[in-house]
Structure formats: C-alpha cells, structure tokens
C-alpha cells in the first residue's frame, strides 16, 4: 500500500502542506540548470525542476523554506537514502555507546564523514552527487564498528 512507500523528499511525518504555512520561496537551481519551483506534496513542500522531463527535486525545511540539500534525480535520491540507511543507525548507536546526545553523535559523524571524504565544506548527505554517494557508501562499509567516528584532534571544526 501507499503507507509502505518511502518518502521521496522531506519526512513522512510532515503535515500535509495545506496544514502548513507556505514557506518563503528561495531561488533554487536544478542540476540541469533550470530553475526549481516551490510545490506542495502529501509529504510536505519541495522544490521541483520546471524543465520537463527532468525529475530533479529536493525537500524543503518545513518552517524556513530552506532546501534540504541540492536538487537531485530519482537515482541520486535513492543513493542518498542508501547513505542515510548506513550512516544514521551508526551515529544513533554511537550516541548510546558513547553516552552522548544524538546531536553530538551526529555532529561527530558528519565531521568524520567530511574528513573521510576529503571535503572542503561541511558534510551533508543531501548535497552529495552520485559519485559522492558511492564514495560515502565505500567509507561507511570500511568503518570500524568498535570506533565508528574517531576524532581527529588536528582537524578544525567544519
């Protein structure tokens, strides 16, 4: 049934857009170069590409209207979900085993991903392209479960 479908954008728990305040639109450009338009869906607001047949879209923060990453094709959105399916449980377990808050654990995980991927900007799964997703999945597969997010004391904060 439709209740088992994964949400393509945003969160499945988001209130229907009709029940939400319309976010303030932002200028968002799709990976194909066309502008994106702010649109409602049953999962919440999203920016969708205005050029057909491009399937680029990205979810929207429910109150700020800020895009939750960069617009991506259906294939890249699937890869981003795969990264989250590996990364999120790892940092959630880390929070429990390290006795720290979920926020601190996620921050540590994202800093570790930034270093592991050699990024010059903060890590955000929603900004990865296909190649970045494959690299992230390789890094996550090689992670040491006993010490998943070792700190690098020489690394500056992102």
C-alpha positions, 0 to 999 in steps of 0.5 A: 500500500501507499503507507509502505512507500518511502518518502521521496523528499522531506519526512513522512511525518510532515503535515500535509502542506495545506496544514502548513504555512507556505514557506518563503520561496528561495531561488533554487537551481536544478542540476540541469540548470533550470530553475526549481519551483516551490510545490506542495506534496502529501509529504510536505513542500519541495522544490521541483525542476520546471524543465520537463522531463527532468525529475530533479527535486529536493525537500524543503525545511518545513518552517524556513523554506530552506532546501534540504540539500541540492536538487537531485534525480530519482537515482541520486535520491535513492543513493542518498537514502542508501547513505542515510540507511548506513550512516544514521543507525551508526551515529544513533548507536554511537550516541548510546555507546558513547553516552552522548546526545544524538546531536553530538553523535551526529555532529561527530559523524558528519565531521568524520564523514567530511574528513573521510571524504576529503571535503572542503565544506561541511558534510551533508548527505543531501548535497552529495552527487552520485559519485559522492554517494558511492564514495560515502557508501565505500567509507561507511562499509570500511568503518570500524564498528568498535570506533565508528567516528574517531576524532581527529584532534588536528582537524578544525571544526567544519 
